[in-house]
Amino acid sequence: MLCHPPYNLVFGALGEFLMCFSLYTNGYKLLSTKQPPGSLKCLHGIRFLSLTWVILGHTLVFSLNSVVNPLTLFAWMKTWSFQVLVNGTVSVDSFFVLSAVLTSYLLLVQLEKGKTISRKFFISVPVMYLHRYIRLTPAYGFMLLFYTCLMLYSYDGPLKPVNTAIGDAFCSSHWYANILYVNNVVKPLEQCAPWSWYLSDDFQYFLLTPFVVYIYTGQLGTQSMFLS
């Protein structure tokens, strides 16, 4: 959530906290097209195309249970245009690339400035981990709560019994794995909110990225061995 107002006012701690829930302030920031200095503008295009690709693929997957002529899909699979959907699973990989590029870019900028070299680097790493966990987990936890307890009241249809059973059985017993971002490892076939595997993968890659970047810069004297 964004807490910085577009106008110049002085807030205390309580005021800054309340501004986090301001529709006007957050909407102003989210809809702004201004780019800060040093931003990687090309990543926005990659993010948009990847997001569109993911939505397109999931639209097909979730509609398969309701298709009355599934044999038509076999004919479509032979067309070039349908290959975008058939190979839609790799669309998620681009988000891993985006996360890696942004994290590595910021770390390299800090290393270039000499702010996180040697011992200071390893001191800053736990702070990075904590910041990311706090940034992701509150909204993630609310989503899990809604999915487990309230989602069955928000819709109706032929797929409702299946979705309700999965949410009640797996989320009630395995919710802790999601909060700890290990649901892709702890009973992966019984995940609560199965699509949340991506957050666990991304968080685990984030844990490794600082050390990979540190080795890449040659700070440990093992750059050539690592790259080979």
Residue pairs with C-beta under 8 A, 6 or more apart in sequence:
1 20
1 21
1 26
2 20
2 25
2 26
2 29
2 30
3 16
3 17
3 19
3 20
3 25
4 19
4 25
4 29
5 11
5 19
5 22
5 25
6 25
6 28
6 29
11 19
19 25
20 26
35 41
38 109
40 101
40 102
40 105
43 98
43 101
43 102
46 94
46 97
46 98
47 95
47 98
49 94
50 91
50 92
50 94
50 95
50 98
53 84
53 88
53 91
54 88
54 91
54 92
56 84
56 85
56 88
57 85
57 88
57 89
57 91
60 85
60 88
64 70
65 159
66 158
67 73
76 82
77 86
92 198
95 198
95 202
96 201
96 202
96 205
99 202
99 205
99 206
100 205
100 209
103 206
103 209
103 210
103 213
104 209
104 212
104 213
107 116
107 209
107 210
107 213
107 214
108 213
108 217
110 116
110 124
111 117
111 121
111 213
111 214
111 217
111 219
115 124
116 124
117 219
118 219
121 210
121 214
121 219
125 210
128 210
129 206
129 207
132 203
132 206
133 203
136 199
136 203
137 179
140 178
140 179
140 196
140 199
141 179
143 193
144 171
144 175
144 178
144 179
144 192
144 193
144 196
147 167
147 171
147 192
147 193
148 167
148 168
148 171
148 172
148 175
148 192
151 163
151 164
151 167
152 160
152 163
152 164
152 167
166 194
167 192
167 193
169 190
170 190
170 191
170 192
171 192
171 193
173 190
174 183
174 186
174 187
174 190
174 191
174 192
175 192
177 183
177 185
177 186
177 187
177 191
177 192
178 191
178 192
178 193
178 196
178 199
178 200
181 199
181 200
181 203
181 204
182 200
183 191
183 192
183 196
183 197
183 200
184 191
184 197
184 200
184 201
184 204
185 200
188 197
191 197
212 226
214 220
215 222
215 223
215 226
216 223
216 226
216 227
217 223
